[in-house]
Each structure stands twice: as structure tokens, then as C-alpha cells.
Amino acid sequence: MGLSPKKDLKSRNQTWIDIDDRLQSVINFVGDSATIKLSEYPTLSKAEIISEAEKNNYTVLDKNDGYLVFS
């Protein structure tokens, strides 16, 4: 027995709902944080994600590595 052939992978194209669900499910206490991979949100710009998050009282850390950390 061996491995099955790798299946065709789909690109992720997540939305505001996905970001909101992630933040709401992960950030529950002081000191909690959540990280998103920007490439999973190709229809949303980094600037607009950061702006919307800050408008809703999140702190956003952008290390310019393709990820955003919310707290």
C-alpha cells in the first residue's frame, strides 16, 4: 500500500464572514490573538482588513510576512 495521488487543491477565497467567525471564536479573553493568512483573502486588501478591524476595536499587528495578527 502506498499513498494516493495528491488531489487537485482549491484556492481559498474567504470573506469578511470568515474573518469575523475566526476572530469571534478565538478571541475571548485579554491576551488572546488570532492570525490570518492574507493570501486566503484575495478579494480583500490588507489595508481594508486593517482599517475595518481597527474601526471595530481590534489591534492589528502586520509584520509584512503575509499574515495579520489580531488581538
mmCIF file of the N, C-alpha and C atoms, coordinates in Angstrom:
data_MODEL
# 
_entry.id   MODEL 
# 
loop_
_atom_site.group_PDB 
_atom_site.id 
_atom_site.type_symbol 
_atom_site.label_atom_id 
_atom_site.label_alt_id 
_atom_site.label_comp_id 
_atom_site.label_asym_id 
_atom_site.label_entity_id 
_atom_site.label_seq_id 
_atom_site.pdbx_PDB_ins_code 
_atom_site.Cartn_x 
_atom_site.Cartn_y 
_atom_site.Cartn_z 
_atom_site.occupancy 
_atom_site.B_iso_or_equiv 
_atom_site.pdbx_formal_charge 
_atom_site.auth_seq_id 
_atom_site.auth_comp_id 
_atom_site.auth_asym_id 
_atom_site.auth_atom_id 
_atom_site.pdbx_PDB_model_num 
ATOM 1   N N  . MET A 1 1  ? 0.859   -1.183 0.000  1.00 0.00 ? 1  MET A N  1 
ATOM 2   C CA . MET A 1 1  ? 0.000   0.000  0.000  1.00 0.00 ? 1  MET A CA 1 
ATOM 3   C C  . MET A 1 1  ? 0.892   1.229  0.000  1.00 0.00 ? 1  MET A C  1 
ATOM 4   N N  . GLY A 1 2  ? 0.500   2.228  -0.677 1.00 0.00 ? 2  GLY A N  1 
ATOM 5   C CA . GLY A 1 2  ? 1.255   3.478  -0.736 1.00 0.00 ? 2  GLY A CA 1 
ATOM 6   C C  . GLY A 1 2  ? 0.312   4.651  -0.603 1.00 0.00 ? 2  GLY A C  1 
ATOM 7   N N  . LEU A 1 3  ? 0.788   5.780  -0.977 1.00 0.00 ? 3  LEU A N  1 
ATOM 8   C CA . LEU A 1 3  ? -0.026  6.988  -0.916 1.00 0.00 ? 3  LEU A CA 1 
ATOM 9   C C  . LEU A 1 3  ? -0.933  7.087  -2.138 1.00 0.00 ? 3  LEU A C  1 
ATOM 10  N N  . SER A 1 4  ? -2.068  7.701  -1.944 1.00 0.00 ? 4  SER A N  1 
ATOM 11  C CA . SER A 1 4  ? -2.944  8.031  -3.061 1.00 0.00 ? 4  SER A CA 1 
ATOM 12  C C  . SER A 1 4  ? -2.383  9.260  -3.747 1.00 0.00 ? 4  SER A C  1 
ATOM 13  N N  . PRO A 1 5  ? -2.664  9.427  -5.026 1.00 0.00 ? 5  PRO A N  1 
ATOM 14  C CA . PRO A 1 5  ? -2.197  10.636 -5.712 1.00 0.00 ? 5  PRO A CA 1 
ATOM 15  C C  . PRO A 1 5  ? -2.771  11.885 -5.048 1.00 0.00 ? 5  PRO A C  1 
ATOM 16  N N  . LYS A 1 6  ? -1.983  12.931 -5.035 1.00 0.00 ? 6  LYS A N  1 
ATOM 17  C CA . LYS A 1 6  ? -2.432  14.194 -4.454 1.00 0.00 ? 6  LYS A CA 1 
ATOM 18  C C  . LYS A 1 6  ? -3.623  14.712 -5.257 1.00 0.00 ? 6  LYS A C  1 
ATOM 19  N N  . LYS A 1 7  ? -4.669  15.088 -4.558 1.00 0.00 ? 7  LYS A N  1 
ATOM 20  C CA . LYS A 1 7  ? -5.853  15.602 -5.245 1.00 0.00 ? 7  LYS A CA 1 
ATOM 21  C C  . LYS A 1 7  ? -5.638  17.054 -5.644 1.00 0.00 ? 7  LYS A C  1 
ATOM 22  N N  . ASP A 1 8  ? -6.437  17.494 -6.605 1.00 0.00 ? 8  ASP A N  1 
ATOM 23  C CA . ASP A 1 8  ? -6.374  18.900 -7.013 1.00 0.00 ? 8  ASP A CA 1 
ATOM 24  C C  . ASP A 1 8  ? -6.828  19.767 -5.851 1.00 0.00 ? 8  ASP A C  1 
ATOM 25  N N  . LEU A 1 9  ? -6.054  20.762 -5.542 1.00 0.00 ? 9  LEU A N  1 
ATOM 26  C CA . LEU A 1 9  ? -6.369  21.648 -4.428 1.00 0.00 ? 9  LEU A CA 1 
ATOM 27  C C  . LEU A 1 9  ? -7.087  22.888 -4.931 1.00 0.00 ? 9  LEU A C  1 
ATOM 28  N N  . LYS A 1 10 ? -7.992  23.375 -4.128 1.00 0.00 ? 10 LYS A N  1 
ATOM 29  C CA . LYS A 1 10 ? -8.725  24.596 -4.443 1.00 0.00 ? 10 LYS A CA 1 
ATOM 30  C C  . LYS A 1 10 ? -8.051  25.775 -3.758 1.00 0.00 ? 10 LYS A C  1 
ATOM 31  N N  . SER A 1 11 ? -8.155  26.934 -4.364 1.00 0.00 ? 11 SER A N  1 
ATOM 32  C CA . SER A 1 11 ? -7.670  28.148 -3.721 1.00 0.00 ? 11 SER A CA 1 
ATOM 33  C C  . SER A 1 11 ? -8.717  28.606 -2.718 1.00 0.00 ? 11 SER A C  1 
ATOM 34  N N  . ARG A 1 12 ? -8.249  29.115 -1.601 1.00 0.00 ? 12 ARG A N  1 
ATOM 35  C CA . ARG A 1 12 ? -9.190  29.659 -0.627 1.00 0.00 ? 12 ARG A CA 1 
ATOM 36  C C  . ARG A 1 12 ? -9.542  31.068 -1.038 1.00 0.00 ? 12 ARG A C  1 
ATOM 37  N N  . ASN A 1 13 ? -10.805 31.374 -0.954 1.00 0.00 ? 13 ASN A N  1 
ATOM 38  C CA . ASN A 1 13 ? -11.272 32.722 -1.236 1.00 0.00 ? 13 ASN A CA 1 
ATOM 39  C C  . ASN A 1 13 ? -12.280 33.075 -0.152 1.00 0.00 ? 13 ASN A C  1 
ATOM 40  N N  . GLN A 1 14 ? -11.741 33.374 1.003  1.00 0.00 ? 14 GLN A N  1 
ATOM 41  C CA . GLN A 1 14 ? -12.590 33.629 2.152  1.00 0.00 ? 14 GLN A CA 1 
ATOM 42  C C  . GLN A 1 14 ? -13.076 35.074 2.153  1.00 0.00 ? 14 GLN A C  1 
ATOM 43  N N  . THR A 1 15 ? -14.044 35.355 3.000  1.00 0.00 ? 15 THR A N  1 
ATOM 44  C CA . THR A 1 15 ? -14.713 36.656 3.008  1.00 0.00 ? 15 THR A CA 1 
ATOM 45  C C  . THR A 1 15 ? -14.687 37.268 4.404  1.00 0.00 ? 15 THR A C  1 
ATOM 46  N N  . TRP A 1 16 ? -15.366 38.414 4.530  1.00 0.00 ? 16 TRP A N  1 
ATOM 47  C CA . TRP A 1 16 ? -15.494 39.073 5.825  1.00 0.00 ? 16 TRP A CA 1 
ATOM 48  C C  . TRP A 1 16 ? -16.125 38.149 6.852  1.00 0.00 ? 16 TRP A C  1 
ATOM 49  N N  . ILE A 1 17 ? -17.069 37.345 6.430  1.00 0.00 ? 17 ILE A N  1 
ATOM 50  C CA . ILE A 1 17 ? -17.741 36.416 7.349  1.00 0.00 ? 17 ILE A CA 1 
ATOM 51  C C  . ILE A 1 17 ? -16.726 35.451 7.952  1.00 0.00 ? 17 ILE A C  1 
ATOM 52  N N  . ASP A 1 18 ? -15.797 34.959 7.141  1.00 0.00 ? 18 ASP A N  1 
ATOM 53  C CA . ASP A 1 18 ? -14.774 34.030 7.629  1.00 0.00 ? 18 ASP A CA 1 
ATOM 54  C C  . ASP A 1 18 ? -13.842 34.704 8.636  1.00 0.00 ? 18 ASP A C  1 
ATOM 55  N N  . ILE A 1 19 ? -13.443 35.944 8.346  1.00 0.00 ? 19 ILE A N  1 
ATOM 56  C CA . ILE A 1 19 ? -12.589 36.668 9.288  1.00 0.00 ? 19 ILE A CA 1 
ATOM 57  C C  . ILE A 1 19 ? -13.337 36.889 10.597 1.00 0.00 ? 19 ILE A C  1 
ATOM 58  N N  . ASP A 1 20 ? -14.574 37.353 10.502 1.00 0.00 ? 20 ASP A N  1 
ATOM 59  C CA . ASP A 1 20 ? -15.364 37.617 11.699 1.00 0.00 ? 20 ASP A CA 1 
ATOM 60  C C  . ASP A 1 20 ? -15.572 36.345 12.516 1.00 0.00 ? 20 ASP A C  1 
ATOM 61  N N  . ASP A 1 21 ? -15.918 35.247 11.858 1.00 0.00 ? 21 ASP A N  1 
ATOM 62  C CA . ASP A 1 21 ? -16.103 33.975 12.571 1.00 0.00 ? 21 ASP A CA 1 
ATOM 63  C C  . ASP A 1 21 ? -14.830 33.568 13.302 1.00 0.00 ? 21 ASP A C  1 
ATOM 64  N N  . ARG A 1 22 ? -13.691 33.713 12.642 1.00 0.00 ? 22 ARG A N  1 
ATOM 65  C CA . ARG A 1 22 ? -12.410 33.343 13.258 1.00 0.00 ? 22 ARG A CA 1 
ATOM 66  C C  . ARG A 1 22 ? -12.124 34.210 14.482 1.00 0.00 ? 22 ARG A C  1 
ATOM 67  N N  . LEU A 1 23 ? -12.269 35.516 14.328 1.00 0.00 ? 23 LEU A N  1 
ATOM 68  C CA . LEU A 1 23 ? -11.977 36.417 15.447 1.00 0.00 ? 23 LEU A CA 1 
ATOM 69  C C  . LEU A 1 23 ? -12.934 36.184 16.612 1.00 0.00 ? 23 LEU A C  1 
ATOM 70  N N  . GLN A 1 24 ? -14.210 36.003 16.313 1.00 0.00 ? 24 GLN A N  1 
ATOM 71  C CA . GLN A 1 24 ? -15.194 35.789 17.371 1.00 0.00 ? 24 GLN A CA 1 
ATOM 72  C C  . GLN A 1 24 ? -14.991 34.462 18.099 1.00 0.00 ? 24 GLN A C  1 
ATOM 73  N N  . SER A 1 25 ? -14.501 33.453 17.395 1.00 0.00 ? 25 SER A N  1 
ATOM 74  C CA . SER A 1 25 ? -14.327 32.154 18.037 1.00 0.00 ? 25 SER A CA 1 
ATOM 75  C C  . SER A 1 25 ? -13.007 32.024 18.788 1.00 0.00 ? 25 SER A C  1 
ATOM 76  N N  . VAL A 1 26 ? -12.004 32.803 18.413 1.00 0.00 ? 26 VAL A N  1 
ATOM 77  C CA . VAL A 1 26 ? -10.673 32.651 19.015 1.00 0.00 ? 26 VAL A CA 1 
ATOM 78  C C  . VAL A 1 26 ? -10.389 33.693 20.094 1.00 0.00 ? 26 VAL A C  1 
ATOM 79  N N  . ILE A 1 27 ? -10.829 34.921 19.884 1.00 0.00 ? 27 ILE A N  1 
ATOM 80  C CA . ILE A 1 27 ? -10.502 35.994 20.828 1.00 0.00 ? 27 ILE A CA 1 
ATOM 81  C C  . ILE A 1 27 ? -11.633 36.131 21.845 1.00 0.00 ? 27 ILE A C  1 
ATOM 82  N N  . ASN A 1 28 ? -11.390 35.605 23.036 1.00 0.00 ? 28 ASN A N  1 
ATOM 83  C CA . ASN A 1 28 ? -12.405 35.638 24.086 1.00 0.00 ? 28 ASN A CA 1 
ATOM 84  C C  . ASN A 1 28 ? -11.919 36.286 25.383 1.00 0.00 ? 28 ASN A C  1 
ATOM 85  N N  . PHE A 1 29 ? -10.611 36.366 25.563 1.00 0.00 ? 29 PHE A N  1 
ATOM 86  C CA . PHE A 1 29 ? -10.049 36.876 26.808 1.00 0.00 ? 29 PHE A CA 1 
ATOM 87  C C  . PHE A 1 29 ? -8.909  37.843 26.505 1.00 0.00 ? 29 PHE A C  1 
ATOM 88  N N  . VAL A 1 30 ? -8.606  38.707 27.457 1.00 0.00 ? 30 VAL A N  1 
ATOM 89  C CA . VAL A 1 30 ? -7.473  39.619 27.327 1.00 0.00 ? 30 VAL A CA 1 
ATOM 90  C C  . VAL A 1 30 ? -6.226  38.788 27.041 1.00 0.00 ? 30 VAL A C  1 
ATOM 91  N N  . GLY A 1 31 ? -5.483  39.179 26.043 1.00 0.00 ? 31 GLY A N  1 
ATOM 92  C CA . GLY A 1 31 ? -4.259  38.472 25.682 1.00 0.00 ? 31 GLY A CA 1 
ATOM 93  C C  . GLY A 1 31 ? -4.433  37.462 24.566 1.00 0.00 ? 31 GLY A C  1 
ATOM 94  N N  . ASP A 1 32 ? -5.675  37.126 24.204 1.00 0.00 ? 32 ASP A N  1 
ATOM 95  C CA . ASP A 1 32 ? -5.904  36.199 23.094 1.00 0.00 ? 32 ASP A CA 1 
ATOM 96  C C  . ASP A 1 32 ? -5.574  36.889 21.776 1.00 0.00 ? 32 ASP A C  1 
ATOM 97  N N  . SER A 1 33 ? -5.179  36.105 20.792 1.00 0.00 ? 33 SER A N  1 
ATOM 98  C CA . SER A 1 33 ? -4.923  36.650 19.466 1.00 0.00 ? 33 SER A CA 1 
ATOM 99  C C  . SER A 1 33 ? -5.300  35.625 18.405 1.00 0.00 ? 33 SER A C  1 
ATOM 100 N N  . ALA A 1 34 ? -5.519  36.118 17.207 1.00 0.00 ? 34 ALA A N  1 
ATOM 101 C CA . ALA A 1 34 ? -5.847  35.270 16.067 1.00 0.00 ? 34 ALA A CA 1 
ATOM 102 C C  . ALA A 1 34 ? -5.030  35.747 14.879 1.00 0.00 ? 34 ALA A C  1 
ATOM 103 N N  . THR A 1 35 ? -4.597  34.816 14.051 1.00 0.00 ? 35 THR A N  1 
ATOM 104 C CA . THR A 1 35 ? -3.777  35.136 12.896 1.00 0.00 ? 35 THR A CA 1 
ATOM 105 C C  . THR A 1 35 ? -4.493  34.697 11.621 1.00 0.00 ? 35 THR A C  1 
ATOM 106 N N  . ILE A 1 36 ? -4.444  35.553 10.601 1.00 0.00 ? 36 ILE A N  1 
ATOM 107 C CA . ILE A 1 36 ? -4.980  35.163 9.301  1.00 0.00 ? 36 ILE A CA 1 
ATOM 108 C C  . ILE A 1 36 ? -3.868  35.272 8.253  1.00 0.00 ? 36 ILE A C  1 
ATOM 109 N N  . LYS A 1 37 ? -3.980  34.455 7.241  1.00 0.00 ? 37 LYS A N  1 
ATOM 110 C CA . LYS A 1 37 ? -3.047  34.468 6.116  1.00 0.00 ? 37 LYS A CA 1 
ATOM 111 C C  . LYS A 1 37 ? -3.688  35.296 5.001  1.00 0.00 ? 37 LYS A C  1 
ATOM 112 N N  . LEU A 1 38 ? -3.063  36.391 4.627  1.00 0.00 ? 38 LEU A N  1 
ATOM 113 C CA . LEU A 1 38 ? -3.650  37.311 3.663  1.00 0.00 ? 38 LEU A CA 1 
ATOM 114 C C  . LEU A 1 38 ? -3.961  36.659 2.322  1.00 0.00 ? 38 LEU A C  1 
ATOM 115 N N  . SER A 1 39 ? -3.176  35.692 1.904  1.00 0.00 ? 39 SER A N  1 
ATOM 116 C CA . SER A 1 39 ? -3.401  35.057 0.602  1.00 0.00 ? 39 SER A CA 1 
ATOM 117 C C  . SER A 1 39 ? -4.715  34.275 0.558  1.00 0.00 ? 39 SER A C  1 
ATOM 118 N N  . GLU A 1 40 ? -5.307  34.010 1.717  1.00 0.00 ? 40 GLU A N  1 
ATOM 119 C CA . GLU A 1 40 ? -6.593  33.318 1.756  1.00 0.00 ? 40 GLU A CA 1 
ATOM 120 C C  . GLU A 1 40 ? -7.762  34.278 1.545  1.00 0.00 ? 40 GLU A C  1 
ATOM 121 N N  . TYR A 1 41 ? -7.456  35.568 1.412  1.00 0.00 ? 41 TYR A N  1 
ATOM 122 C CA . TYR A 1 41 ? -8.478  36.605 1.236  1.00 0.00 ? 41 TYR A CA 1 
ATOM 123 C C  . TYR A 1 41 ? -8.132  37.467 0.026  1.00 0.00 ? 41 TYR A C  1 
ATOM 124 N N  . PRO A 1 42 ? -8.051  36.872 -1.168 1.00 0.00 ? 42 PRO A N  1 
ATOM 125 C CA . PRO A 1 42 ? -7.583  37.627 -2.343 1.00 0.00 ? 42 PRO A CA 1 
ATOM 126 C C  . PRO A 1 42 ? -8.496  38.765 -2.773 1.00 0.00 ? 42 PRO A C  1 
ATOM 127 N N  . THR A 1 43 ? -9.759  38.739 -2.375 1.00 0.00 ? 43 THR A N  1 
ATOM 128 C CA . THR A 1 43 ? -10.667 39.817 -2.772 1.00 0.00 ? 43 THR A CA 1 
ATOM 129 C C  . THR A 1 43 ? -10.649 40.989 -1.799 1.00 0.00 ? 43 THR A C  1 
ATOM 130 N N  . LEU A 1 44 ? -9.916  40.831 -0.676 1.00 0.00 ? 44 LEU A N  1 
ATOM 131 C CA . LEU A 1 44 ? -9.830  41.896 0.322  1.00 0.00 ? 44 LEU A CA 1 
ATOM 132 C C  . LEU A 1 44 ? -8.398  42.406 0.396  1.00 0.00 ? 44 LEU A C  1 
ATOM 133 N N  . SER A 1 45 ? -8.229  43.716 0.422  1.00 0.00 ? 45 SER A N  1 
ATOM 134 C CA . SER A 1 45 ? -6.872  44.270 0.523  1.00 0.00 ? 45 SER A CA 1 
ATOM 135 C C  . SER A 1 45 ? -6.433  44.292 1.990  1.00 0.00 ? 45 SER A C  1 
ATOM 136 N N  . LYS A 1 46 ? -5.134  44.247 2.182  1.00 0.00 ? 46 LYS A N  1 
ATOM 137 C CA . LYS A 1 46 ? -4.587  44.310 3.535  1.00 0.00 ? 46 LYS A CA 1 
ATOM 138 C C  . LYS A 1 46 ? -5.034  45.594 4.228  1.00 0.00 ? 46 LYS A C  1 
ATOM 139 N N  . ALA A 1 47 ? -4.974  46.696 3.520  1.00 0.00 ? 47 ALA A N  1 
ATOM 140 C CA . ALA A 1 47 ? -5.355  47.989 4.108  1.00 0.00 ? 47 ALA A CA 1 
ATOM 141 C C  . ALA A 1 47 ? -6.815  47.995 4.540  1.00 0.00 ? 47 ALA A C  1 
ATOM 142 N N  . GLU A 1 48 ? -7.690  47.409 3.736  1.00 0.00 ? 48 GLU A N  1 
ATOM 143 C CA . GLU A 1 48 ? -9.107  47.444 4.098  1.00 0.00 ? 48 GLU A CA 1 
ATOM 144 C C  . GLU A 1 48 ? -9.393  46.495 5.266  1.00 0.00 ? 48 GLU A C  1 
ATOM 145 N N  . ILE A 1 49 ? -8.681  45.389 5.369  1.00 0.00 ? 49 ILE A N  1 
ATOM 146 C CA . ILE A 1 49 ? -8.848  44.472 6.514  1.00 0.00 ? 49 ILE A CA 1 
ATOM 147 C C  . ILE A 1 49 ? -8.394  45.171 7.793  1.00 0.00 ? 49 ILE A C  1 
ATOM 148 N N  . ILE A 1 50 ? -7.235  45.802 7.735  1.00 0.00 ? 50 ILE A N  1 
ATOM 149 C CA . ILE A 1 50 ? -6.704  46.503 8.911  1.00 0.00 ? 50 ILE A CA 1 
ATOM 150 C C  . ILE A 1 50 ? -7.636  47.636 9.327  1.00 0.00 ? 50 ILE A C  1 
ATOM 151 N N  . SER A 1 51 ? -8.093  48.417 8.366  1.00 0.00 ? 51 SER A N  1 
ATOM 152 C CA . SER A 1 51 ? -8.983  49.542 8.657  1.00 0.00 ? 51 SER A CA 1 
ATOM 153 C C  . SER A 1 51 ? -10.275 49.066 9.321  1.00 0.00 ? 51 SER A C  1 
ATOM 154 N N  . GLU A 1 52 ? -10.872 48.035 8.782  1.00 0.00 ? 52 GLU A N  1 
ATOM 155 C CA . GLU A 1 52 ? -12.131 47.516 9.343  1.00 0.00 ? 52 GLU A CA 1 
ATOM 156 C C  . GLU A 1 52 ? -11.918 46.961 10.747 1.00 0.00 ? 52 GLU A C  1 
ATOM 157 N N  . ALA A 1 53 ? -10.799 46.260 10.948 1.00 0.00 ? 53 ALA A N  1 
ATOM 158 C CA . ALA A 1 53 ? -10.503 45.690 12.269 1.00 0.00 ? 53 ALA A CA 1 
ATOM 159 C C  . ALA A 1 53 ? -10.301 46.788 13.307 1.00 0.00 ? 53 ALA A C  1 
ATOM 160 N N  . GLU A 1 54 ? -9.509  47.789 12.958 1.00 0.00 ? 54 GLU A N  1 
ATOM 161 C CA . GLU A 1 54 ? -9.246  48.881 13.901 1.00 0.00 ? 54 GLU A CA 1 
ATOM 162 C C  . GLU A 1 54 ? -10.512 49.672 14.196 1.00 0.00 ? 54 GLU A C  1 
ATOM 163 N N  . LYS A 1 55 ? -11.373 49.817 13.196 1.00 0.00 ? 55 LYS A N  1 
ATOM 164 C CA . LYS A 1 55 ? -12.649 50.513 13.386 1.00 0.00 ? 55 LYS A CA 1 
ATOM 165 C C  . LYS A 1 55 ? -13.515 49.761 14.404 1.00 0.00 ? 55 LYS A C  1 
ATOM 166 N N  . ASN A 1 56 ? -13.303 48.458 14.519 1.00 0.00 ? 56 ASN A N  1 
ATOM 167 C CA . ASN A 1 56 ? -14.086 47.626 15.435 1.00 0.00 ? 56 ASN A CA 1 
ATOM 168 C C  . ASN A 1 56 ? -13.291 47.222 16.674 1.00 0.00 ? 56 ASN A C  1 
ATOM 169 N N  . ASN A 1 57 ? -12.324 48.066 17.038 1.00 0.00 ? 57 ASN A N  1 
ATOM 170 C CA . ASN A 1 57 ? -11.555 47.965 18.283 1.00 0.00 ? 57 ASN A CA 1 
ATOM 171 C C  . ASN A 1 57 ? -10.576 46.803 18.377 1.00 0.00 ? 57 ASN A C  1 
ATOM 172 N N  . TYR A 1 58 ? -10.175 46.234 17.257 1.00 0.00 ? 58 TYR A N  1 
ATOM 173 C CA . TYR A 1 58 ? -9.115  45.229 17.274 1.00 0.00 ? 58 TYR A CA 1 
ATOM 174 C C  . TYR A 1 58 ? -7.775  45.932 17.110 1.00 0.00 ? 58 TYR A C  1 
ATOM 175 N N  . THR A 1 59 ? -6.750  45.364 17.683 1.00 0.00 ? 59 THR A N  1 
ATOM 176 C CA . THR A 1 59 ? -5.386  45.788 17.428 1.00 0.00 ? 59 THR A CA 1 
ATOM 177 C C  . THR A 1 59 ? -4.833  44.830 16.386 1.00 0.00 ? 59 THR A C  1 
ATOM 178 N N  . VAL A 1 60 ? -4.181  45.372 15.354 1.00 0.00 ? 60 VAL A N  1 
ATOM 179 C CA . VAL A 1 60 ? -3.676  44.536 14.269 1.00 0.00 ? 60 VAL A CA 1 
ATOM 180 C C  . VAL A 1 60 ? -2.171  44.707 14.167 1.00 0.00 ? 60 VAL A C  1 
ATOM 181 N N  . LEU A 1 61 ? -1.466  43.594 14.174 1.00 0.00 ? 61 LEU A N  1 
ATOM 182 C CA . LEU A 1 61 ? -0.019  43.590 14.002 1.00 0.00 ? 61 LEU A CA 1 
ATOM 183 C C  . LEU A 1 61 ? 0.290   43.062 12.612 1.00 0.00 ? 61 LEU A C  1 
ATOM 184 N N  . ASP A 1 62 ? 0.987   43.859 11.820 1.00 0.00 ? 62 ASP A N  1 
ATOM 185 C CA . ASP A 1 62 ? 1.380   43.484 10.462 1.00 0.00 ? 62 ASP A CA 1 
ATOM 186 C C  . ASP A 1 62 ? 2.897   43.424 10.410 1.00 0.00 ? 62 ASP A C  1 
ATOM 187 N N  . LYS A 1 63 ? 3.441   42.216 10.358 1.00 0.00 ? 63 LYS A N  1 
ATOM 188 C CA . LYS A 1 63 ? 4.893   42.056 10.292 1.00 0.00 ? 63 LYS A CA 1 
ATOM 189 C C  . LYS A 1 63 ? 5.385   41.997 8.847  1.00 0.00 ? 63 LYS A C  1 
ATOM 190 N N  . ASN A 1 64 ? 4.488   42.265 7.893  1.00 0.00 ? 64 ASN A N  1 
ATOM 191 C CA . ASN A 1 64 ? 4.814   42.216 6.465  1.00 0.00 ? 64 ASN A CA 1 
ATOM 192 C C  . ASN A 1 64 ? 5.343   40.857 6.030  1.00 0.00 ? 64 ASN A C  1 
ATOM 193 N N  . ASP A 1 65 ? 4.786   39.783 6.604  1.00 0.00 ? 65 ASP A N  1 
ATOM 194 C CA . ASP A 1 65 ? 5.188   38.431 6.214  1.00 0.00 ? 65 ASP A CA 1 
ATOM 195 C C  . ASP A 1 65 ? 4.029   37.661 5.584  1.00 0.00 ? 65 ASP A C  1 
ATOM 196 N N  . GLY A 1 66 ? 2.949   38.398 5.224  1.00 0.00 ? 66 GLY A N  1 
ATOM 197 C CA . GLY A 1 66 ? 1.797   37.754 4.618  1.00 0.00 ? 66 GLY A CA 1 
ATOM 198 C C  . GLY A 1 66 ? 0.733   37.347 5.606  1.00 0.00 ? 66 GLY A C  1 
ATOM 199 N N  . TYR A 1 67 ? 0.941   37.694 6.880  1.00 0.00 ? 67 TYR A N  1 
ATOM 200 C CA . TYR A 1 67 ? -0.020  37.355 7.933  1.00 0.00 ? 67 TYR A CA 1 
ATOM 201 C C  . TYR A 1 67 ? -0.380  38.613 8.716  1.00 0.00 ? 67 TYR A C  1 
ATOM 202 N N  . LEU A 1 68 ? -1.590  38.630 9.271  1.00 0.00 ? 68 LEU A N  1 
ATOM 203 C CA . LEU A 1 68 ? -2.004  39.685 10.173 1.00 0.00 ? 68 LEU A CA 1 
ATOM 204 C C  . LEU A 1 68 ? -2.394  39.026 11.493 1.00 0.00 ? 68 LEU A C  1 
ATOM 205 N N  . VAL A 1 69 ? -1.974  39.642 12.593 1.00 0.00 ? 69 VAL A N  1 
ATOM 206 C CA . VAL A 1 69 ? -2.293  39.128 13.931 1.00 0.00 ? 69 VAL A CA 1 
ATOM 207 C C  . VAL A 1 69 ? -3.250  40.120 14.587 1.00 0.00 ? 69 VAL A C  1 
ATOM 208 N N  . PHE A 1 70 ? -4.389  39.622 15.025 1.00 0.00 ? 70 PHE A N  1 
ATOM 209 C CA . PHE A 1 70 ? -5.417  40.429 15.654 1.00 0.00 ? 70 PHE A CA 1 
ATOM 210 C C  . PHE A 1 70 ? -5.467  40.146 17.154 1.00 0.00 ? 70 PHE A C  1 
ATOM 211 N N  . SER A 1 71 ? -5.697  41.182 17.926 1.00 0.00 ? 71 SER A N  1 
ATOM 212 C CA . SER A 1 71 ? -5.900  40.994 19.372 1.00 0.00 ? 71 SER A CA 1 
ATOM 213 C C  . SER A 1 71 ? -6.880  42.040 19.858 1.00 0.00 ? 71 SER A C  1 
# 
